[in-house]
Amino acid sequence: MTPASTRLAEFALGLRYEDIPAQVVERAKVSLIDTVATSSFGAHLPWSRMVAAYAQRNSAAGEARILGTDLRVRAPFAALANGAQAHAFELDSLCQPSVGVHPGASLTAPALAMGQELAASGKDVITAFVAGFEVMYRIGDAARHTSEHLGFHAPGLTGVFGAVIVGGRLLGLDAQRMAHALGIGGSMCSGLLEFSKSGGGMVKRLHLGRAAEGGLLAASLARDGFTGPAQVLEGKFGFLNVFARDTDPPRLTAGLGEVWHTEKAMLKRYACHITAHVPVTAALELKAKHGFAGADVVQVTVAGQDKMVSHHNITEPEDIAMAQYSTPFCVAMALHRDPLDPRAFNDANLNDPGIRRTCRDTRVVKLAETEQKNRFSSRVTVKLKDGRELETTAHDFEGMPHRPLTRDGLAAKFRRLTSGIHGMDAERVLARLHGIEQVADVRALLD
């Protein structure tokens, strides 16, 4: 039987821009636009500056821009920095249904970096992005999103394979070398979830940068003849058997060229873990409808999925990264501040007595499966000092595939995240990104 990596490599290299449905191209462009904004915003955070400084110190001069800065380095270093920046503040895109992939950071970072280094066209970048998305999603889907049950941060694992495809296409690998690149990429997978239990959350930001960098490293080595195992995905000690449980290997290649998972890209509204997005939305709706303030709240109960209970029930977050991962903190923030402003997730609010009190007084429990329409379904109950008990159940938020951000909403997010960046003309960059398929050389996108 032909190894899955070979079949995926053949699909990725055989894909032509003209083969991609228009709505899939549009979804890819939306994800690219969103990621340029999130990465540019993330560039000026302290942990991002450390990664960018590392890239600048160690890279030779190059054509690939570190987004949000004037720095230009070689493609692997730009991919490292931009991937870390995109994931630097819980703002980057993901998917619904979730399979443990973050397409924006995993694919945009290496696509723009390698595209700029090679003077690739916008169509080349879009095609590489879609090919990477389709392969990466299927690998996550076959793993059945079980890597995090074992303590791995799934996007740090799956992201490598997406970056391999992006880099390999732009480098012009043949199918055999692309399959080897996927084999090499399997040994680049990394990322532990311990940051959610004992602090040190800066490392979470690094996982997507390392995935983007690792994918380009694997593709570059394969171009030069370096080899990797053929059964890297389904083999005895391959990805599915090492990093996951209860897997479904046929999903690795199911529906190639017929089912377009790129349409499942999902954009965030708030600078917090996606598990908190529906509870935060529900809390904002209750607050707007009933006109209470955060100081009026006595207790909050959030009912949600199992993962919310096991991974995100953090009532005493130690740092901003852990706070953004905490459902109680994010809901408390929504009741006291404006969570649409990513700058509201700061040390002052982390240590605000009122927000901390509401966070401690928030219980997270499991929502009955009969009440769950999807994995984000949540019921939020708020008890107030005046004795009222308010409750609502919500299942979605603006940004999900079936309820996407409008073009105006995307533009508003782009402007909000890129405001204040020296030398960046947000309107010009946004217009160029919307028309990226017309761009002959992607180095001109950000100039």
Rosetta blueprint (number, residue, H / E / L):
1 M L
2 T L
3 P L
4 A H
5 S H
6 T H
7 R H
8 L H
9 A H
10 E H
11 F H
12 A H
13 L H
14 G H
15 L L
16 R L
17 Y H
18 E H
19 D H
20 I L
21 P L
22 A H
23 Q H
24 V H
25 V H
26 E H
27 R H
28 A H
29 K H
30 V H
31 S H
32 L H
33 I H
34 D H
35 T H
36 V H
37 A H
38 T H
39 S H
40 S H
41 F H
42 G H
43 A L
44 H L
45 L L
46 P H
47 W H
48 S H
49 R H
50 M H
51 V H
52 A H
53 A H
54 Y H
55 A H
56 Q H
57 R H
58 N H
59 S L
60 A L
61 A E
62 G E
63 E E
64 A E
65 R E
66 I L
67 L L
68 G L
69 T L
70 D L
71 L L
72 R E
73 V E
74 R L
75 A H
76 P H
77 F H
78 A H
79 A H
80 L H
81 A H
82 N H
83 G H
84 A H
85 Q H
86 A H
87 H L
88 A L
89 F L
90 E L
91 L L
92 D L
93 S L
94 L E
95 C E
96 Q L
97 P L
98 S L
99 V L
100 G L
101 V L
102 H L
103 P H
104 G H
105 A H
106 S H
107 L H
108 T H
109 A H
110 P H
111 A H
112 L H
113 A H
114 M H
115 G H
116 Q H
117 E H
118 L H
119 A L
120 A L
121 S L
122 G H
123 K H
124 D H
125 V H
126 I H
127 T H
128 A H
129 F H
130 V H
131 A H
132 G H
133 F H
134 E H
135 V H
136 M H
137 Y H
138 R H
139 I H
140 G H
141 D H
142 A H
143 A L
144 R L
145 H L
146 T L
147 S H
148 E H
149 H H
150 L H
151 G L
152 F E
153 H L
154 A H
155 P H
156 G H
157 L H
158 T H
159 G H
160 V H
161 F H
162 G H
163 A H
164 V H
165 I H
166 V H
167 G H
168 G H
169 R H
170 L H
171 L H
172 G L
173 L L
174 D L
175 A H
176 Q H
177 R H
178 M H
179 A H
180 H H
181 A H
182 L H
183 G H
184 I H
185 G H
186 G H
187 S H
188 M H
189 C L
190 S L
191 G L
192 L E
193 L L
194 E L
195 F H
196 S H
197 K H
198 S H
199 G L
200 G L
201 G L
202 M H
203 V H
204 K H
205 R H
206 L H
207 H H
208 L H
209 G H
210 R H
211 A H
212 A H
213 E H
214 G H
215 G H
216 L H
217 L H
218 A H
219 A H
220 S H
221 L H
222 A H
223 R H
224 D L
225 G L
226 F L
227 T L
228 G L
229 P L
230 A L
231 Q L
232 V L
233 L L
234 E L
235 G L
236 K L
237 F L
238 G L
239 F H
240 L H
241 N H
242 V H
243 F H
244 A L
245 R L
246 D L
247 T L
248 D L
249 P H
250 P H
251 R H
252 L H
253 T L
254 A L
255 G L
256 L L
257 G L
258 E L
259 V L
260 W L
261 H H
262 T H
263 E H
264 K H
265 A E
266 M E
267 L L
268 K L
269 R L
270 Y L
271 A L
272 C L
273 H L
274 I H
275 T H
276 A H
277 H H
278 V H
279 P H
280 V H
281 T H
282 A H
283 A H
284 L H
285 E H
286 L H
287 K H
288 A H
289 K H
290 H H
291 G L
292 F L
293 A L
294 G H
295 A H
296 D H
297 V E
298 V E
299 Q E
300 V E
301 T E
302 V E
303 A E
304 G E
305 Q L
306 D H
307 K H
308 M H
309 V H
310 S H
311 H H
312 H L
313 N L
314 I L
315 T L
316 E L
317 P L
318 E L
319 D L
320 I H
321 A H
322 M H
323 A H
324 Q H
325 Y L
326 S L
327 T H
328 P H
329 F H
330 C H
331 V H
332 A H
333 M H
334 A H
335 L H
336 H H
337 R L
338 D L
339 P L
340 L L
341 D L
342 P H
343 R H
344 A H
345 F L
346 N L
347 D H
348 A H
349 N H
350 L H
351 N L
352 D L
353 P H
354 G H
355 I H
356 R H
357 R H
358 T H
359 C H
360 R H
361 D L
362 T E
363 R E
364 V E
365 V E
366 K E
367 L L
368 A L
369 E H
370 T H
371 E H
372 Q L
373 K L
374 N L
375 R L
376 F L
377 S L
378 S E
379 R E
380 V E
381 T E
382 V E
383 K E
384 L E
385 K L
386 D L
387 G L
388 R L
389 E E
390 L E
391 E E
392 T E
393 T E
394 A E
395 H L
396 D L
397 F L
398 E L
399 G L
400 M E
401 P L
402 H L
403 R E
404 P L
405 L L
406 T L
407 R H
408 D H
409 G H
410 L H
411 A H
412 A H
413 K H
414 F H
415 R H
416 R H
417 L H
418 T H
419 S L
420 G L
421 I L
422 H L
423 G L
424 M L
425 D L
426 A H
427 E H
428 R H
429 V H
430 L H
431 A H
432 R H
433 L H
434 H H
435 G L
436 I H
437 E H
438 Q H
439 V L
440 A L
441 D L
442 V H
443 R H
444 A H
445 L L
446 L L
447 D L
